[in-house]
């Protein structure tokens, strides 16, 4: 992602929190995967204490009220049992609202994403299961691989993007993620805006489309769904009728404007996901809410193609970003795109 795009994302994230622009499926949402550079002179939009307080006051989202919250020794994570053997690990105190998932079989467990790297997810997971834990990431953006460094067994896709992200992220690239404007509570002990980095990690075992991960009594199928990133995947549990979608779908504005995003790939991946709707009941996304009816994918695909056909409302949000929204649907979708003809030139 270029420095220009990093600055765009930071400014748009700040605008959302300042109440300048509200765009949501059901709620006001904040930026997803904002790779931000500190110290830019681009005239960022200040976040008022009131706007951040409003955002924080509404968390956790209403959907969590119906879920079973577990009592854990953590002041950073909230943990919810969402299905037998499936635990959602939610980071509600930071504007990304990242959700990672501990998926347990009879013999071992898989941690699907490791969060922002702000809280100690490894210590948390050790308190949730005594099984051997392997890691698999929905994609390699920094807010999903932050805790990878603590694990020896990490599955990953064989893409150049994945290899690039194994190197981690420098402080100046992600320091804003632990700044006061990004937080609803103080940081965990030892984490500061000056020392926060994305630590390097190493993929130990390659996977590919249709790989099956056997946890003992539970088999998870890997679906390669590039588009959001080249290495984006979904994870399918056919027996439980569950589908983990990563950032290819979540309840909130869908961000499809990074340099690594490919709209043709995303369209093909949506078709692949929609083809599984009859086989699944529930989606488990990587941001905001952990339990969504699978039929939402059909509406997502419909509105994505409506956007490409020029049928969605187009709003210029400045700094080279366009918001597309269908305002007439019972369940509307919002897409945040580059200000370029669609689909993007490849």
Secondary structure, 3 states (H helix, E strand, C coil): CCHHHHHHHHHHHHHHHHCCCCCCCCCCCCCCCCCCCCCCCCCCCCCCHHHHHHHHHCCCCHHHHHCEEECCCCCCCEEEEEECCEEEEECCCECCCEEEEEEECCCEEEEECCCCCCCCHHHHHHCCCCCEEEEECCCCCHHHHCCHHHCCCEEEECCHHHHHHCCCECHHHHHHHHCHHHECCCCCCCCCCCCCCECCCCCCEEECCCCEEECCCCEEEEEECCCCCCCCEEEEECCCCEEEEECCCCCCCEECCCCCCCHHHHHHHHHHHHCCHHHCCEEEECECCCCEECCHHHHHHHHHHHHHCCCCEEEEEECCEEEEECCCCCCCCEEEEECCCCCCCC
